[in-house]
Amino acid sequence: MSFPKTGKTMPTGRGGHQRLDRPSQGDFANMIALSLRRSLGGTHAAIKTAAAWTGAHERTVKNWFAGRSGPSGDHFIGLVAHSDVVLDEFLHLAGRRRCLAEMKILEAITAIRESLRALDRLAGAVGDGVS
């Protein structure tokens, strides 16, 4: 099986081709813009915050907020490292909803465990004071 010279199809092995449906660069840029606004708001302070997260120039970050372009490489990693909203939307755009659901379940389990530990400490403190 070889890759096609042009087009958005892959050989299926039966003489046919399968279309590669994936998000476009515009989808990615819009997702980033919406996620950043949801996560940080649309103020100049939000632009400064995203620039600090990524090390990108403020003009570049303004383009992300406007949806004219999206971050690449290290800048995207910086956004994902600091914004759960960007990570969630990226996984959704990539069609990895199961991964997103698993991540949320693990977060919930962790929160429940922390709550149970706090209740145990509280119960121990109350039990120590009872005669």
RADAPE-V965465 format. One record per pair of residues at least 24 apart in sequence whose C-alpha atoms are under 7 Angstrom apart, sorted by sequence separation. I is the first residue (numbers start at 1). J is the second residue. If there is no record, write none. Layout:
I_J + I_J
This chain:
54_78 + 53_78 + 54_79 + 53_79 + 37_65 + 36_65 + 53_82 + 33_64 + 32_64 + 33_65 + 33_66 + 33_67 + 29_64 + 30_67 + 29_67 + 32_70 + 29_68 + 29_69 + 29_70 + 28_70 + 39_83 + 39_85 + 35_85 + 36_86 + 35_86 + 32_86 + 35_89 + 31_89
